[in-house]
Amino acid sequence: MKIKLSGIFLIMSIMIFGCRGGGAPQGNDFKGIQINTSGKVEGGYRHIPINVGGEPIDLTVYRGDYVKFFINDDGNARSEYEFLIPELNIQTILRDNSSEQPYFKMKKTGKYRLKIGEQMGVIHVVELEQVNYSEISAEEAWKMINKNPPFILDVRTKREFSNGYIRGAKLIPLQELQQRSNEIEMYQNQAILIYCATGNRSTTASKILLDRGFKNIMNLRMGIMGWGSQGYGVEF
């Protein structure tokens, strides 16, 4: 469903963002500087607490993050809060203190307006840029696999894996990776190629392993869909 913003919301947006420079979202706002992301990753999701009634919201997440917002209304309880990110066509309801909050996949870098209840703010979606991390194309991955094979990690679901995987890949679904990273500790100092369907979940997986001290993480750009579109084979 397309979002139609009310006149009030537009006026509030102008008031809040006009002093911040506004303009179209830019994906490289944080390039080359230390990034402090919001919340923390648990079970494959980035959990972000929102303090309702405080300062304007200013969040930073990585492209590929699966984000869940959790409301802290500090005694001013409401059962439901409308949630909007207009440029991403996101409009839904967040429920106060619910463990079953919906998640939102951050697919595209940029700076986006958001609104939770009456609270306004922005969310920056940025690329992961870090020492020991790189993104590689399907062609680069294919050449590497045939010349000097890395350890290959598939972070999709079991069902997706059963529909085809890159030869030699080990499956650890993203939601299980934090608990099961000890299974691949022996590859901590070796090259690891991570992939998912389109290159989003693998970004989150890359950050999880980097934070655990892995030294050479490569993310397959566009995932196994990009791999297949270039004519490279899969196994079943």
C-alpha positions in Angstrom: 0.0 0.0 0.0 1.4 3.4 -1.0 1.7 5.9 1.8 0.0 9.3 1.6 1.4 11.8 4.0 -0.9 14.2 5.6 -0.3 18.0 5.5 0.6 18.0 9.2 3.2 15.3 8.7 4.8 17.2 5.7 5.0 20.4 7.8 6.5 18.5 10.7 9.1 16.9 8.4 10.1 20.3 6.9 10.5 21.7 10.4 12.6 18.9 11.6 14.7 18.1 8.5 15.0 21.6 7.0 17.7 22.5 9.5 19.5 19.2 8.8 20.1 19.8 5.1 17.2 17.7 3.8 17.6 16.6 0.2 17.6 13.2 -1.4 19.0 10.3 0.7 22.7 9.9 0.3 24.3 6.4 0.7 27.8 7.6 1.3 27.2 10.1 4.2 29.3 7.9 6.6 32.0 6.8 4.1 35.4 6.8 5.6 34.4 7.6 9.2 33.8 5.5 12.3 30.2 4.3 12.3 28.3 3.8 15.5 25.2 1.7 14.6 22.0 1.8 16.7 20.9 -1.1 18.9 22.5 -4.5 18.7 22.1 -7.7 16.7 20.5 -10.6 18.4 19.3 -13.8 16.6 20.0 -12.2 13.2 17.9 -9.1 13.9 19.0 -5.6 14.9 17.0 -4.7 18.0 16.6 -0.9 18.4 14.9 0.5 21.5 12.9 3.8 20.9 12.4 6.2 23.8 9.1 7.8 23.0 8.8 11.5 24.0 12.5 12.2 23.9 14.8 13.9 21.4 14.2 13.5 17.6 15.1 10.0 16.6 18.5 9.6 14.8 19.4 6.0 13.9 22.1 4.3 11.9 21.9 0.7 10.6 23.7 -1.3 7.9 22.2 -2.2 4.5 21.0 -5.7 4.9 20.0 -5.4 8.5 16.7 -6.9 9.6 15.5 -4.3 12.1 13.1 -4.6 14.9 12.0 -1.5 17.0 11.0 -1.8 20.6 9.0 1.0 22.3 10.0 2.4 25.7 7.2 4.9 26.6 8.4 5.4 30.2 5.0 5.1 31.8 3.1 7.0 29.2 1.7 3.7 27.9 -0.1 3.4 24.6 -0.9 0.0 23.1 -0.1 0.9 19.5 2.2 3.3 17.7 1.9 4.1 14.0 5.2 3.6 12.2 6.2 5.3 8.9 9.2 5.4 6.6 7.6 7.2 3.6 10.5 6.8 1.1 10.6 3.1 1.7 6.8 2.7 1.6 6.7 1.3 5.1 3.6 1.9 7.1 2.5 -0.4 10.0 1.7 -0.5 13.7 4.2 -1.2 16.5 2.9 -2.6 19.7 4.1 -1.4 23.1 6.5 -3.9 24.8 5.6 -6.7 22.4 8.1 -9.5 21.7 6.4 -10.1 18.4 7.3 -6.8 16.7 7.5 -6.9 12.9 10.9 -6.6 11.3 12.0 -4.4 8.4 14.7 -5.3 5.9 17.0 -2.4 5.1 17.7 -3.1 1.4 18.9 0.3 0.2 21.4 2.8 1.5 20.2 6.4 2.1 18.9 8.8 4.7 15.2 8.3 5.3 12.5 10.1 7.4 10.7 8.1 9.9 7.8 8.6 12.4 6.9 6.5 15.4 3.7 7.7 17.0 4.3 11.5 17.3 8.0 11.0 17.4 9.9 12.2 14.3 13.4 11.4 13.1 15.7 9.9 10.5 17.3 6.5 9.8 20.6 6.3 8.0 21.2 3.1 6.1 24.9 2.7 5.3 27.2 0.1 3.7 29.4 -2.0 5.9 33.0 -0.8 5.4 35.6 -2.4 7.7 39.1 -3.8 7.8 39.1 -7.5 6.8 35.9 -7.2 4.9 35.2 -6.9 1.1 32.4 -7.5 -1.3 33.2 -9.5 -4.4 31.3 -10.2 -7.7 30.1 -13.6 -8.8 32.9 -13.8 -11.4 35.5 -13.0 -8.7 34.0 -15.6 -6.4 34.0 -18.2 -9.2 37.6 -17.6 -10.1 38.6 -17.8 -6.4 36.7 -21.0 -5.8 38.4 -22.7 -8.7 41.9 -21.4 -8.0 42.2 -21.1 -4.2 38.9 -22.2 -2.6 37.8 -20.3 0.5 35.5 -21.7 3.2 31.9 -21.0 1.9 29.1 -20.1 4.3 25.5 -20.0 3.3 23.3 -18.0 5.7 19.9 -18.6 4.1 17.2 -20.8 5.5 17.1 -24.6 5.3 14.4 -24.4 2.7 16.3 -22.0 0.5 19.4 -24.2 0.8 17.4 -27.3 -0.4 16.5 -25.4 -3.6 20.2 -25.1 -4.6 23.5 -24.0 -3.1 27.1 -23.3 -4.1 29.2 -26.4 -4.1 31.0 -27.0 -0.8 28.9 -24.5 1.2 28.1 -25.0 4.8 24.6 -23.9 5.9 24.2 -21.9 9.1 21.1 -19.7 8.9 21.6 -16.1 9.8 19.3 -16.4 12.9 21.5 -19.2 14.2 24.9 -17.8 13.4 25.7 -16.0 16.7 25.0 -19.2 18.6 26.8 -21.5 16.2 29.8 -19.4 15.2 32.0 -21.8 17.3 31.4 -24.4 14.6 33.6 -22.5 12.2 36.2 -21.1 14.5 38.8 -23.2 12.8 38.4 -20.9 9.8 38.9 -17.7 11.8 42.2 -16.8 10.1 41.2 -18.1 6.6 39.3 -16.6 3.7 35.5 -17.0 4.2 33.0 -16.4 1.4 29.5 -15.6 2.7 26.4 -15.5 0.6 22.6 -15.4 1.0 19.9 -14.8 -1.6 20.7 -11.2 -2.7 23.6 -10.0 -0.5 21.6 -8.5 2.4 21.6 -11.1 5.1 25.2 -12.0 4.2 26.1 -8.4 5.2 24.7 -8.9 8.7 26.4 -12.3 8.9 29.7 -10.7 7.8 29.5 -8.1 10.7 28.7 -10.9 13.2 31.9 -12.8 12.3 34.0 -9.7 12.1 33.0 -8.8 15.6 34.1 -12.3 16.7 37.6 -11.8 15.3 37.4 -13.4 11.9 40.2 -12.0 9.7 39.1 -12.3 6.0 35.4 -12.0 5.2 34.1 -11.7 1.7 30.5 -11.0 0.9 29.1 -12.3 -2.4 27.5 -9.2 -4.0 23.9 -9.9 -5.1 24.1 -13.4 -3.5 23.2 -16.7 -5.1 20.7 -14.9 -7.4 23.5 -12.9 -8.8 25.7 -16.0 -9.0 23.0 -17.9 -11.0 22.3 -15.0 -13.3 25.9 -15.1 -14.4 25.4 -18.8 -15.4 27.4 -20.4 -12.6 26.0 -23.7 -11.4 24.5 -24.8 -8.1 24.1 -28.2 -6.4 21.0 -29.7 -4.8 
